Amino acid sequence: ELKPGEHIFRKGEPVDAVYVVESGELSVVKPLRQGEEEEAFEATALGPGSYIGELGLFYDRTCMEDVCVRGEETAALWRL
C-alpha cells in the first residue's frame, strides 16, 4: 500500500516494473512548458484495473511523467 502523494515513478527515472492498480487512484502528472517556466498538469487519473509502466519496461525507456497516489486514500498496487 502507498500513502496519498507517494510517488511510484518520477520523470526521468528508469522504469523497473509494470504496476496494476488494485484499489485507490493514481495521478499521472506531465510537465507543461510555457516560455522558460515549467508547470505540471494532471494528464489522467488511473483507477482499479489500470496499469502503468509497460512502455518504459518493454522499450527500456525512462519515465516520461510523475505518477503518484491521488486523493486522500491509500492505493494498493500489484508489481509485475
mmCIF file of the N, C-alpha and C atoms, coordinates in Angstrom:
data_MODEL
# 
_entry.id   MODEL 
# 
loop_
_atom_site.group_PDB 
_atom_site.id 
_atom_site.type_symbol 
_atom_site.label_atom_id 
_atom_site.label_alt_id 
_atom_site.label_comp_id 
_atom_site.label_asym_id 
_atom_site.label_entity_id 
_atom_site.label_seq_id 
_atom_site.pdbx_PDB_ins_code 
_atom_site.Cartn_x 
_atom_site.Cartn_y 
_atom_site.Cartn_z 
_atom_site.occupancy 
_atom_site.B_iso_or_equiv 
_atom_site.pdbx_formal_charge 
_atom_site.auth_seq_id 
_atom_site.auth_comp_id 
_atom_site.auth_asym_id 
_atom_site.auth_atom_id 
_atom_site.pdbx_PDB_model_num 
ATOM 1   N N  . GLU A 1 1  ? 0.832  -1.193 0.000   1.00 0.00 ? 1  GLU A N  1 
ATOM 2   C CA . GLU A 1 1  ? 0.000  0.000  0.000   1.00 0.00 ? 1  GLU A CA 1 
ATOM 3   C C  . GLU A 1 1  ? 0.865  1.241  0.000   1.00 0.00 ? 1  GLU A C  1 
ATOM 4   N N  . LEU A 1 2  ? 0.425  2.229  -0.739  1.00 0.00 ? 2  LEU A N  1 
ATOM 5   C CA . LEU A 1 2  ? 1.123  3.501  -0.823  1.00 0.00 ? 2  LEU A CA 1 
ATOM 6   C C  . LEU A 1 2  ? 0.233  4.602  -0.262  1.00 0.00 ? 2  LEU A C  1 
ATOM 7   N N  . LYS A 1 3  ? 0.856  5.565  0.385   1.00 0.00 ? 3  LYS A N  1 
ATOM 8   C CA . LYS A 1 3  ? 0.133  6.666  1.013   1.00 0.00 ? 3  LYS A CA 1 
ATOM 9   C C  . LYS A 1 3  ? -0.201 7.751  -0.012  1.00 0.00 ? 3  LYS A C  1 
ATOM 10  N N  . PRO A 1 4  ? -1.207 8.585  0.285   1.00 0.00 ? 4  PRO A N  1 
ATOM 11  C CA . PRO A 1 4  ? -1.536 9.691  -0.610  1.00 0.00 ? 4  PRO A CA 1 
ATOM 12  C C  . PRO A 1 4  ? -0.313 10.568 -0.889  1.00 0.00 ? 4  PRO A C  1 
ATOM 13  N N  . GLY A 1 5  ? -0.118 10.904 -2.154  1.00 0.00 ? 5  GLY A N  1 
ATOM 14  C CA . GLY A 1 5  ? 1.006  11.742 -2.555  1.00 0.00 ? 5  GLY A CA 1 
ATOM 15  C C  . GLY A 1 5  ? 2.301  10.992 -2.799  1.00 0.00 ? 5  GLY A C  1 
ATOM 16  N N  . GLU A 1 6  ? 2.374  9.728  -2.398  1.00 0.00 ? 6  GLU A N  1 
ATOM 17  C CA . GLU A 1 6  ? 3.596  8.944  -2.592  1.00 0.00 ? 6  GLU A CA 1 
ATOM 18  C C  . GLU A 1 6  ? 3.778  8.626  -4.078  1.00 0.00 ? 6  GLU A C  1 
ATOM 19  N N  . HIS A 1 7  ? 5.018  8.741  -4.555  1.00 0.00 ? 7  HIS A N  1 
ATOM 20  C CA . HIS A 1 7  ? 5.322  8.529  -5.973  1.00 0.00 ? 7  HIS A CA 1 
ATOM 21  C C  . HIS A 1 7  ? 5.627  7.065  -6.289  1.00 0.00 ? 7  HIS A C  1 
ATOM 22  N N  . ILE A 1 8  ? 5.151  6.624  -7.440  1.00 0.00 ? 8  ILE A N  1 
ATOM 23  C CA . ILE A 1 8  ? 5.500  5.323  -7.996  1.00 0.00 ? 8  ILE A CA 1 
ATOM 24  C C  . ILE A 1 8  ? 6.627  5.530  -8.993  1.00 0.00 ? 8  ILE A C  1 
ATOM 25  N N  . PHE A 1 9  ? 6.490  6.553  -9.838  1.00 0.00 ? 9  PHE A N  1 
ATOM 26  C CA . PHE A 1 9  ? 7.511  6.933  -10.809 1.00 0.00 ? 9  PHE A CA 1 
ATOM 27  C C  . PHE A 1 9  ? 7.746  8.434  -10.713 1.00 0.00 ? 9  PHE A C  1 
ATOM 28  N N  . ARG A 1 10 ? 8.966  8.835  -11.068 1.00 0.00 ? 10 ARG A N  1 
ATOM 29  C CA . ARG A 1 10 ? 9.282  10.254 -11.230 1.00 0.00 ? 10 ARG A CA 1 
ATOM 30  C C  . ARG A 1 10 ? 9.887  10.428 -12.619 1.00 0.00 ? 10 ARG A C  1 
ATOM 31  N N  . LYS A 1 11 ? 9.569  11.539 -13.234 1.00 0.00 ? 11 LYS A N  1 
ATOM 32  C CA . LYS A 1 11 ? 10.067 11.816 -14.582 1.00 0.00 ? 11 LYS A CA 1 
ATOM 33  C C  . LYS A 1 11 ? 11.587 11.669 -14.633 1.00 0.00 ? 11 LYS A C  1 
ATOM 34  N N  . GLY A 1 12 ? 12.066 10.925 -15.650 1.00 0.00 ? 12 GLY A N  1 
ATOM 35  C CA . GLY A 1 12 ? 13.496 10.745 -15.856 1.00 0.00 ? 12 GLY A CA 1 
ATOM 36  C C  . GLY A 1 12 ? 14.096 9.535  -15.170 1.00 0.00 ? 12 GLY A C  1 
ATOM 37  N N  . GLU A 1 13 ? 13.355 8.898  -14.257 1.00 0.00 ? 13 GLU A N  1 
ATOM 38  C CA . GLU A 1 13 ? 13.865 7.703  -13.584 1.00 0.00 ? 13 GLU A CA 1 
ATOM 39  C C  . GLU A 1 13 ? 13.632 6.473  -14.453 1.00 0.00 ? 13 GLU A C  1 
ATOM 40  N N  . PRO A 1 14 ? 14.469 5.445  -14.295 1.00 0.00 ? 14 PRO A N  1 
ATOM 41  C CA . PRO A 1 14 ? 14.235 4.206  -15.050 1.00 0.00 ? 14 PRO A CA 1 
ATOM 42  C C  . PRO A 1 14 ? 12.954 3.519  -14.578 1.00 0.00 ? 14 PRO A C  1 
ATOM 43  N N  . VAL A 1 15 ? 12.297 2.846  -15.499 1.00 0.00 ? 15 VAL A N  1 
ATOM 44  C CA . VAL A 1 15 ? 11.085 2.082  -15.183 1.00 0.00 ? 15 VAL A CA 1 
ATOM 45  C C  . VAL A 1 15 ? 11.508 0.645  -14.929 1.00 0.00 ? 15 VAL A C  1 
ATOM 46  N N  . ASP A 1 16 ? 11.170 0.122  -13.748 1.00 0.00 ? 16 ASP A N  1 
ATOM 47  C CA . ASP A 1 16 ? 11.649 -1.204 -13.374 1.00 0.00 ? 16 ASP A CA 1 
ATOM 48  C C  . ASP A 1 16 ? 10.562 -2.267 -13.303 1.00 0.00 ? 16 ASP A C  1 
ATOM 49  N N  . ALA A 1 17 ? 9.295  -1.881 -13.508 1.00 0.00 ? 17 ALA A N  1 
ATOM 50  C CA . ALA A 1 17 ? 8.205  -2.842 -13.396 1.00 0.00 ? 17 ALA A CA 1 
ATOM 51  C C  . ALA A 1 17 ? 6.934  -2.255 -13.988 1.00 0.00 ? 17 ALA A C  1 
ATOM 52  N N  . VAL A 1 18 ? 5.951  -3.132 -14.175 1.00 0.00 ? 18 VAL A N  1 
ATOM 53  C CA . VAL A 1 18 ? 4.603  -2.714 -14.526 1.00 0.00 ? 18 VAL A CA 1 
ATOM 54  C C  . VAL A 1 18 ? 3.790  -2.781 -13.233 1.00 0.00 ? 18 VAL A C  1 
ATOM 55  N N  . TYR A 1 19 ? 2.976  -1.775 -12.990 1.00 0.00 ? 19 TYR A N  1 
ATOM 56  C CA . TYR A 1 19 ? 2.149  -1.727 -11.789 1.00 0.00 ? 19 TYR A CA 1 
ATOM 57  C C  . TYR A 1 19 ? 0.682  -1.755 -12.187 1.00 0.00 ? 19 TYR A C  1 
ATOM 58  N N  . VAL A 1 20 ? -0.106 -2.583 -11.494 1.00 0.00 ? 20 VAL A N  1 
ATOM 59  C CA . VAL A 1 20 ? -1.542 -2.685 -11.711 1.00 0.00 ? 20 VAL A CA 1 
ATOM 60  C C  . VAL A 1 20 ? -2.232 -2.155 -10.458 1.00 0.00 ? 20 VAL A C  1 
ATOM 61  N N  . VAL A 1 21 ? -3.194 -1.263 -10.648 1.00 0.00 ? 21 VAL A N  1 
ATOM 62  C CA . VAL A 1 21 ? -3.914 -0.670 -9.527  1.00 0.00 ? 21 VAL A CA 1 
ATOM 63  C C  . VAL A 1 21 ? -4.985 -1.637 -9.037  1.00 0.00 ? 21 VAL A C  1 
ATOM 64  N N  . GLU A 1 22 ? -4.881 -2.033 -7.771  1.00 0.00 ? 22 GLU A N  1 
ATOM 65  C CA . GLU A 1 22 ? -5.907 -2.884 -7.168  1.00 0.00 ? 22 GLU A CA 1 
ATOM 66  C C  . GLU A 1 22 ? -6.990 -2.026 -6.525  1.00 0.00 ? 22 GLU A C  1 
ATOM 67  N N  . SER A 1 23 ? -6.575 -0.981 -5.799  1.00 0.00 ? 23 SER A N  1 
ATOM 68  C CA . SER A 1 23 ? -7.526 -0.067 -5.166  1.00 0.00 ? 23 SER A CA 1 
ATOM 69  C C  . SER A 1 23 ? -6.896 1.314  -5.064  1.00 0.00 ? 23 SER A C  1 
ATOM 70  N N  . GLY A 1 24 ? -7.742 2.324  -4.934  1.00 0.00 ? 24 GLY A N  1 
ATOM 71  C CA . GLY A 1 24 ? -7.255 3.694  -4.876  1.00 0.00 ? 24 GLY A CA 1 
ATOM 72  C C  . GLY A 1 24 ? -7.091 4.262  -6.277  1.00 0.00 ? 24 GLY A C  1 
ATOM 73  N N  . GLU A 1 25 ? -6.465 5.448  -6.347  1.00 0.00 ? 25 GLU A N  1 
ATOM 74  C CA . GLU A 1 25 ? -6.263 6.100  -7.632  1.00 0.00 ? 25 GLU A CA 1 
ATOM 75  C C  . GLU A 1 25 ? -4.853 6.648  -7.744  1.00 0.00 ? 25 GLU A C  1 
ATOM 76  N N  . LEU A 1 26 ? -4.348 6.676  -8.972  1.00 0.00 ? 26 LEU A N  1 
ATOM 77  C CA . LEU A 1 26 ? -3.055 7.274  -9.269  1.00 0.00 ? 26 LEU A CA 1 
ATOM 78  C C  . LEU A 1 26 ? -3.270 8.490  -10.148 1.00 0.00 ? 26 LEU A C  1 
ATOM 79  N N  . SER A 1 27 ? -2.391 9.465  -10.011 1.00 0.00 ? 27 SER A N  1 
ATOM 80  C CA . SER A 1 27 ? -2.412 10.662 -10.827 1.00 0.00 ? 27 SER A CA 1 
ATOM 81  C C  . SER A 1 27 ? -1.170 10.665 -11.711 1.00 0.00 ? 27 SER A C  1 
ATOM 82  N N  . VAL A 1 28 ? -1.368 10.842 -13.020 1.00 0.00 ? 28 VAL A N  1 
ATOM 83  C CA . VAL A 1 28 ? -0.263 10.944 -13.961 1.00 0.00 ? 28 VAL A CA 1 
ATOM 84  C C  . VAL A 1 28 ? -0.090 12.427 -14.265 1.00 0.00 ? 28 VAL A C  1 
ATOM 85  N N  . VAL A 1 29 ? 1.055  12.972 -13.862 1.00 0.00 ? 29 VAL A N  1 
ATOM 86  C CA . VAL A 1 29 ? 1.300  14.404 -13.971 1.00 0.00 ? 29 VAL A CA 1 
ATOM 87  C C  . VAL A 1 29 ? 2.392  14.649 -15.015 1.00 0.00 ? 29 VAL A C  1 
ATOM 88  N N  . LYS A 1 30 ? 2.070  15.454 -16.008 1.00 0.00 ? 30 LYS A N  1 
ATOM 89  C CA . LYS A 1 30 ? 3.013  15.747 -17.094 1.00 0.00 ? 30 LYS A CA 1 
ATOM 90  C C  . LYS A 1 30 ? 3.474  17.197 -17.009 1.00 0.00 ? 30 LYS A C  1 
ATOM 91  N N  . PRO A 1 31 ? 4.712  17.446 -17.441 1.00 0.00 ? 31 PRO A N  1 
ATOM 92  C CA . PRO A 1 31 ? 5.195  18.827 -17.454 1.00 0.00 ? 31 PRO A CA 1 
ATOM 93  C C  . PRO A 1 31 ? 4.595  19.600 -18.622 1.00 0.00 ? 31 PRO A C  1 
ATOM 94  N N  . LEU A 1 32 ? 4.416  20.882 -18.409 1.00 0.00 ? 32 LEU A N  1 
ATOM 95  C CA . LEU A 1 32 ? 3.919  21.767 -19.436 1.00 0.00 ? 32 LEU A CA 1 
ATOM 96  C C  . LEU A 1 32 ? 4.822  22.991 -19.441 1.00 0.00 ? 32 LEU A C  1 
ATOM 97  N N  . ARG A 1 33 ? 5.554  23.168 -20.511 1.00 0.00 ? 33 ARG A N  1 
ATOM 98  C CA . ARG A 1 33 ? 6.498  24.287 -20.593 1.00 0.00 ? 33 ARG A CA 1 
ATOM 99  C C  . ARG A 1 33 ? 5.825  25.458 -21.293 1.00 0.00 ? 33 ARG A C  1 
ATOM 100 N N  . GLN A 1 34 ? 5.879  26.607 -20.609 1.00 0.00 ? 34 GLN A N  1 
ATOM 101 C CA . GLN A 1 34 ? 5.369  27.843 -21.187 1.00 0.00 ? 34 GLN A CA 1 
ATOM 102 C C  . GLN A 1 34 ? 6.488  28.867 -21.085 1.00 0.00 ? 34 GLN A C  1 
ATOM 103 N N  . GLY A 1 35 ? 7.133  29.134 -22.217 1.00 0.00 ? 35 GLY A N  1 
ATOM 104 C CA . GLY A 1 35 ? 8.289  30.025 -22.190 1.00 0.00 ? 35 GLY A CA 1 
ATOM 105 C C  . GLY A 1 35 ? 9.413  29.362 -21.419 1.00 0.00 ? 35 GLY A C  1 
ATOM 106 N N  . GLU A 1 36 ? 9.913  30.044 -20.421 1.00 0.00 ? 36 GLU A N  1 
ATOM 107 C CA . GLU A 1 36 ? 11.001 29.485 -19.617 1.00 0.00 ? 36 GLU A CA 1 
ATOM 108 C C  . GLU A 1 36 ? 10.499 28.814 -18.355 1.00 0.00 ? 36 GLU A C  1 
ATOM 109 N N  . GLU A 1 37 ? 9.198  28.911 -18.081 1.00 0.00 ? 37 GLU A N  1 
ATOM 110 C CA . GLU A 1 37 ? 8.626  28.311 -16.893 1.00 0.00 ? 37 GLU A CA 1 
ATOM 111 C C  . GLU A 1 37 ? 8.058  26.935 -17.221 1.00 0.00 ? 37 GLU A C  1 
ATOM 112 N N  . GLU A 1 38 ? 8.207  26.030 -16.264 1.00 0.00 ? 38 GLU A N  1 
ATOM 113 C CA . GLU A 1 38 ? 7.627  24.701 -16.434 1.00 0.00 ? 38 GLU A CA 1 
ATOM 114 C C  . GLU A 1 38 ? 6.608  24.466 -15.334 1.00 0.00 ? 38 GLU A C  1 
ATOM 115 N N  . GLU A 1 39 ? 5.390  24.142 -15.732 1.00 0.00 ? 39 GLU A N  1 
ATOM 116 C CA . GLU A 1 39 ? 4.332  23.813 -14.803 1.00 0.00 ? 39 GLU A CA 1 
ATOM 117 C C  . GLU A 1 39 ? 3.950  22.360 -15.028 1.00 0.00 ? 39 GLU A C  1 
ATOM 118 N N  . ALA A 1 40 ? 3.109  21.853 -14.176 1.00 0.00 ? 40 ALA A N  1 
ATOM 119 C CA . ALA A 1 40 ? 2.657  20.475 -14.313 1.00 0.00 ? 40 ALA A CA 1 
ATOM 120 C C  . ALA A 1 40 ? 1.129  20.454 -14.335 1.00 0.00 ? 40 ALA A C  1 
ATOM 121 N N  . PHE A 1 41 ? 0.582  19.476 -15.049 1.00 0.00 ? 41 PHE A N  1 
ATOM 122 C CA . PHE A 1 41 ? -0.868 19.303 -15.053 1.00 0.00 ? 41 PHE A CA 1 
ATOM 123 C C  . PHE A 1 41 ? -1.185 17.819 -14.986 1.00 0.00 ? 41 PHE A C  1 
ATOM 124 N N  . GLU A 1 42 ? -2.324 17.495 -14.409 1.00 0.00 ? 42 GLU A N  1 
ATOM 125 C CA . GLU A 1 42 ? -2.742 16.098 -14.321 1.00 0.00 ? 42 GLU A CA 1 
ATOM 126 C C  . GLU A 1 42 ? -3.270 15.674 -15.683 1.00 0.00 ? 42 GLU A C  1 
ATOM 127 N N  . ALA A 1 43 ? -2.546 14.774 -16.332 1.00 0.00 ? 43 ALA A N  1 
ATOM 128 C CA . ALA A 1 43 ? -2.930 14.300 -17.657 1.00 0.00 ? 43 ALA A CA 1 
ATOM 129 C C  . ALA A 1 43 ? -4.072 13.291 -17.572 1.00 0.00 ? 43 ALA A C  1 
ATOM 130 N N  . THR A 1 44 ? -4.030 12.456 -16.537 1.00 0.00 ? 44 THR A N  1 
ATOM 131 C CA . THR A 1 44 ? -5.078 11.447 -16.371 1.00 0.00 ? 44 THR A CA 1 
ATOM 132 C C  . THR A 1 44 ? -5.037 10.902 -14.953 1.00 0.00 ? 44 THR A C  1 
ATOM 133 N N  . ALA A 1 45 ? -6.114 10.249 -14.579 1.00 0.00 ? 45 ALA A N  1 
ATOM 134 C CA . ALA A 1 45 ? -6.185 9.536  -13.305 1.00 0.00 ? 45 ALA A CA 1 
ATOM 135 C C  . ALA A 1 45 ? -6.428 8.068  -13.626 1.00 0.00 ? 45 ALA A C  1 
ATOM 136 N N  . LEU A 1 46 ? -5.781 7.196  -12.883 1.00 0.00 ? 46 LEU A N  1 
ATOM 137 C CA . LEU A 1 46 ? -5.912 5.751  -13.100 1.00 0.00 ? 46 LEU A CA 1 
ATOM 138 C C  . LEU A 1 46 ? -6.552 5.110  -11.881 1.00 0.00 ? 46 LEU A C  1 
ATOM 139 N N  . GLY A 1 47 ? -7.535 4.257  -12.108 1.00 0.00 ? 47 GLY A N  1 
ATOM 140 C CA . GLY A 1 47 ? -8.227 3.582  -11.017 1.00 0.00 ? 47 GLY A CA 1 
ATOM 141 C C  . GLY A 1 47 ? -8.020 2.084  -11.061 1.00 0.00 ? 47 GLY A C  1 
ATOM 142 N N  . PRO A 1 48 ? -8.767 1.346  -10.232 1.00 0.00 ? 48 PRO A N  1 
ATOM 143 C CA . PRO A 1 48 ? -8.637 -0.106 -10.176 1.00 0.00 ? 48 PRO A CA 1 
ATOM 144 C C  . PRO A 1 48 ? -8.720 -0.769 -11.553 1.00 0.00 ? 48 PRO A C  1 
ATOM 145 N N  . GLY A 1 49 ? -7.796 -1.674 -11.811 1.00 0.00 ? 49 GLY A N  1 
ATOM 146 C CA . GLY A 1 49 ? -7.722 -2.379 -13.086 1.00 0.00 ? 49 GLY A CA 1 
ATOM 147 C C  . GLY A 1 49 ? -6.788 -1.717 -14.089 1.00 0.00 ? 49 GLY A C  1 
ATOM 148 N N  . SER A 1 50 ? -6.418 -0.471 -13.835 1.00 0.00 ? 50 SER A N  1 
ATOM 149 C CA . SER A 1 50 ? -5.499 0.237  -14.731 1.00 0.00 ? 50 SER A CA 1 
ATOM 150 C C  . SER A 1 50 ? -4.067 -0.225 -14.470 1.00 0.00 ? 50 SER A C  1 
ATOM 151 N N  . TYR A 1 51 ? -3.219 -0.016 -15.443 1.00 0.00 ? 51 TYR A N  1 
ATOM 152 C CA . TYR A 1 51 ? -1.804 -0.383 -15.290 1.00 0.00 ? 51 TYR A CA 1 
ATOM 153 C C  . TYR A 1 51 ? -0.933 0.715  -15.870 1.00 0.00 ? 51 TYR A C  1 
ATOM 154 N N  . ILE A 1 52 ? 0.313  0.746  -15.404 1.00 0.00 ? 52 ILE A N  1 
ATOM 155 C CA . ILE A 1 52 ? 1.257  1.768  -15.855 1.00 0.00 ? 52 ILE A CA 1 
ATOM 156 C C  . ILE A 1 52 ? 2.670  1.215  -15.786 1.00 0.00 ? 52 ILE A C  1 
ATOM 157 N N  . GLY A 1 53 ? 3.525  1.689  -16.681 1.00 0.00 ? 53 GLY A N  1 
ATOM 158 C CA . GLY A 1 53 ? 4.930  1.287  -16.693 1.00 0.00 ? 53 GLY A CA 1 
ATOM 159 C C  . GLY A 1 53 ? 5.295  0.334  -17.805 1.00 0.00 ? 53 GLY A C  1 
ATOM 160 N N  . GLU A 1 54 ? 4.296  -0.154 -18.549 1.00 0.00 ? 54 GLU A N  1 
ATOM 161 C CA . GLU A 1 54 ? 4.567  -1.175 -19.559 1.00 0.00 ? 54 GLU A CA 1 
ATOM 162 C C  . GLU A 1 54 ? 5.449  -0.667 -20.693 1.00 0.00 ? 54 GLU A C  1 
ATOM 163 N N  . LEU A 1 55 ? 5.218  0.545  -21.161 1.00 0.00 ? 55 LEU A N  1 
ATOM 164 C CA . LEU A 1 55 ? 6.022  1.049  -22.280 1.00 0.00 ? 55 LEU A CA 1 
ATOM 165 C C  . LEU A 1 55 ? 7.475  1.271  -21.870 1.00 0.00 ? 55 LEU A C  1 
ATOM 166 N N  . GLY A 1 56 ? 7.684  1.844  -20.709 1.00 0.00 ? 56 GLY A N  1 
ATOM 167 C CA . GLY A 1 56 ? 9.047  2.058  -20.228 1.00 0.00 ? 56 GLY A CA 1 
ATOM 168 C C  . GLY A 1 56 ? 9.788  0.761  -20.012 1.00 0.00 ? 56 GLY A C  1 
ATOM 169 N N  . LEU A 1 57 ? 9.087  -0.232 -19.503 1.00 0.00 ? 57 LEU A N  1 
ATOM 170 C CA . LEU A 1 57 ? 9.719  -1.527 -19.245 1.00 0.00 ? 57 LEU A CA 1 
ATOM 171 C C  . LEU A 1 57 ? 10.019 -2.268 -20.547 1.00 0.00 ? 57 LEU A C  1 
ATOM 172 N N  . PHE A 1 58 ? 9.056  -2.329 -21.442 1.00 0.00 ? 58 PHE A N  1 
ATOM 173 C CA . PHE A 1 58 ? 9.234  -3.090 -22.677 1.00 0.00 ? 58 PHE A CA 1 
ATOM 174 C C  . PHE A 1 58 ? 10.221 -2.439 -23.644 1.00 0.00 ? 58 PHE A C  1 
ATOM 175 N N  . TYR A 1 59 ? 10.275 -1.097 -23.644 1.00 0.00 ? 59 TYR A N  1 
ATOM 176 C CA . TYR A 1 59 ? 11.146 -0.390 -24.579 1.00 0.00 ? 59 TYR A CA 1 
ATOM 177 C C  . TYR A 1 59 ? 12.370 0.220  -23.911 1.00 0.00 ? 59 TYR A C  1 
ATOM 178 N N  . ASP A 1 60 ? 12.609 -0.144 -22.663 1.00 0.00 ? 60 ASP A N  1 
ATOM 179 C CA . ASP A 1 60 ? 13.780 0.313  -21.911 1.00 0.00 ? 60 ASP A CA 1 
ATOM 180 C C  . ASP A 1 60 ? 13.898 1.840  -21.941 1.00 0.00 ? 60 ASP A C  1 
ATOM 181 N N  . ARG A 1 61 ? 12.824 2.501  -21.548 1.00 0.00 ? 61 ARG A N  1 
ATOM 182 C CA . ARG A 1 61 ? 12.781 3.960  -21.516 1.00 0.00 ? 61 ARG A CA 1 
ATOM 183 C C  . ARG A 1 61 ? 12.719 4.449  -20.075 1.00 0.00 ? 61 ARG A C  1 
ATOM 184 N N  . THR A 1 62 ? 13.095 5.691  -19.885 1.00 0.00 ? 62 THR A N  1 
ATOM 185 C CA . THR A 1 62 ? 12.887 6.311  -18.581 1.00 0.00 ? 62 THR A CA 1 
ATOM 186 C C  . THR A 1 62 ? 11.455 6.830  -18.530 1.00 0.00 ? 62 THR A C  1 
ATOM 187 N N  . CYS A 1 63 ? 10.989 7.102  -17.342 1.00 0.00 ? 63 CYS A N  1 
ATOM 188 C CA . CYS A 1 63 ? 9.626  7.577  -17.153 1.00 0.00 ? 63 CYS A CA 1 
ATOM 189 C C  . CYS A 1 63 ? 9.474  8.980  -17.742 1.00 0.00 ? 63 CYS A C  1 
ATOM 190 N N  . MET A 1 64 ? 8.384  9.203  -18.434 1.00 0.00 ? 64 MET A N  1 
ATOM 191 C CA . MET A 1 64 ? 8.139  10.483 -19.096 1.00 0.00 ? 64 MET A CA 1 
ATOM 192 C C  . MET A 1 64 ? 7.296  11.431 -18.243 1.00 0.00 ? 64 MET A C  1 
ATOM 193 N N  . GLU A 1 65 ? 6.757  10.951 -17.113 1.00 0.00 ? 65 GLU A N  1 
ATOM 194 C CA . GLU A 1 65 ? 5.916  11.765 -16.257 1.00 0.00 ? 65 GLU A CA 1 
ATOM 195 C C  . GLU A 1 65 ? 6.033  11.309 -14.808 1.00 0.00 ? 65 GLU A C  1 
ATOM 196 N N  . ASP A 1 66 ? 5.508  12.110 -13.896 1.00 0.00 ? 66 ASP A N  1 
ATOM 197 C CA . ASP A 1 66 ? 5.431  11.714 -12.494 1.00 0.00 ? 66 ASP A CA 1 
ATOM 198 C C  . ASP A 1 66 ? 4.123  10.961 -12.288 1.00 0.00 ? 66 ASP A C  1 
ATOM 199 N N  . VAL A 1 67 ? 4.159  9.919  -11.470 1.00 0.00 ? 67 VAL A N  1 
ATOM 200 C CA . VAL A 1 67 ? 2.957  9.164  -11.136 1.00 0.00 ? 67 VAL A CA 1 
ATOM 201 C C  . VAL A 1 67 ? 2.922  9.021  -9.619  1.00 0.00 ? 67 VAL A C  1 
ATOM 202 N N  . CYS A 1 68 ? 1.825  9.473  -9.009  1.00 0.00 ? 68 CYS A N  1 
ATOM 203 C CA . CYS A 1 68 ? 1.709  9.408  -7.555  1.00 0.00 ? 68 CYS A CA 1 
ATOM 204 C C  . CYS A 1 68 ? 0.293  9.013  -7.158  1.00 0.00 ? 68 CYS A C  1 
ATOM 205 N N  . VAL A 1 69 ? 0.131  8.683  -5.886  1.00 0.00 ? 69 VAL A N  1 
ATOM 206 C CA . VAL A 1 69 ? -1.183 8.321  -5.362  1.00 0.00 ? 69 VAL A CA 1 
ATOM 207 C C  . VAL A 1 69 ? -2.036 9.589  -5.294  1.00 0.00 ? 69 VAL A C  1 
ATOM 208 N N  . ARG A 1 70 ? -3.230 9.505  -5.811  1.00 0.00 ? 70 ARG A N  1 
ATOM 209 C CA . ARG A 1 70 ? -4.158 10.646 -5.910  1.00 0.00 ? 70 ARG A CA 1 
ATOM 210 C C  . ARG A 1 70 ? -5.160 10.615 -4.765  1.00 0.00 ? 70 ARG A C  1 
ATOM 211 N N  . GLY A 1 71 ? -5.536 11.783 -4.298  1.00 0.00 ? 71 GLY A N  1 
ATOM 212 C CA . GLY A 1 71 ? -6.602 11.892 -3.307  1.00 0.00 ? 71 GLY A CA 1 
ATOM 213 C C  . GLY A 1 71 ? -6.123 11.659 -1.883  1.00 0.00 ? 71 GLY A C  1 
ATOM 214 N N  . GLU A 1 72 ? -7.058 11.323 -1.026  1.00 0.00 ? 72 GLU A N  1 
ATOM 215 C CA . GLU A 1 72 ? -6.802 11.167 0.407   1.00 0.00 ? 72 GLU A CA 1 
ATOM 216 C C  . GLU A 1 72 ? -6.685 9.709  0.856   1.00 0.00 ? 72 GLU A C  1 
ATOM 217 N N  . GLU A 1 73 ? -6.946 8.765  -0.037  1.00 0.00 ? 73 GLU A N  1 
ATOM 218 C CA . GLU A 1 73 ? -6.914 7.347  0.321   1.00 0.00 ? 73 GLU A CA 1 
ATOM 219 C C  . GLU A 1 73 ? -5.619 6.684  -0.147  1.00 0.00 ? 73 GLU A C  1 
ATOM 220 N N  . THR A 1 74 ? -5.251 5.613  0.525   1.00 0.00 ? 74 THR A N  1 
ATOM 221 C CA . THR A 1 74 ? -4.093 4.843  0.102   1.00 0.00 ? 74 THR A CA 1 
ATOM 222 C C  . THR A 1 74 ? -4.423 4.099  -1.193  1.00 0.00 ? 74 THR A C  1 
ATOM 223 N N  . ALA A 1 75 ? -3.386 3.617  -1.864  1.00 0.00 ? 75 ALA A N  1 
ATOM 224 C CA . ALA A 1 75 ? -3.565 2.824  -3.086  1.00 0.00 ? 75 ALA A CA 1 
ATOM 225 C C  . ALA A 1 75 ? -2.818 1.512  -2.930  1.00 0.00 ? 75 ALA A C  1 
ATOM 226 N N  . ALA A 1 76 ? -3.433 0.427  -3.360  1.00 0.00 ? 76 ALA A N  1 
ATOM 227 C CA . ALA A 1 76 ? -2.784 -0.882 -3.372  1.00 0.00 ? 76 ALA A CA 1 
ATOM 228 C C  . ALA A 1 76 ? -2.454 -1.219 -4.818  1.00 0.00 ? 76 ALA A C  1 
ATOM 229 N N  . LEU A 1 77 ? -1.193 -1.610 -5.058  1.00 0.00 ? 77 LEU A N  1 
ATOM 230 C CA . LEU A 1 77 ? -0.727 -1.909 -6.401  1.00 0.00 ? 77 LEU A CA 1 
ATOM 231 C C  . LEU A 1 77 ? -0.115 -3.304 -6.441  1.00 0.00 ? 77 LEU A C  1 
ATOM 232 N N  . TRP A 1 78 ? -0.225 -3.935 -7.592  1.00 0.00 ? 78 TRP A N  1 
ATOM 233 C CA . TRP A 1 78 ? 0.495  -5.173 -7.875  1.00 0.00 ? 78 TRP A CA 1 
ATOM 234 C C  . TRP A 1 78 ? 1.706  -4.800 -8.699  1.00 0.00 ? 78 TRP A C  1 
ATOM 235 N N  . ARG A 1 79 ? 2.874  -5.266 -8.300  1.00 0.00 ? 79 ARG A N  1 
ATOM 236 C CA . ARG A 1 79 ? 4.108  -5.011 -9.041  1.00 0.00 ? 79 ARG A CA 1 
ATOM 237 C C  . ARG A 1 79 ? 4.441  -6.251 -9.851  1.00 0.00 ? 79 ARG A C  1 
ATOM 238 N N  . LEU A 1 80 ? 4.540  -6.106 -11.169 1.00 0.00 ? 80 LEU A N  1 
ATOM 239 C CA . LEU A 1 80 ? 4.836  -7.244 -12.055 1.00 0.00 ? 80 LEU A CA 1 
ATOM 240 C C  . LEU A 1 80 ? 6.188  -7.066 -12.703 1.00 0.00 ? 80 LEU A C  1 
# 
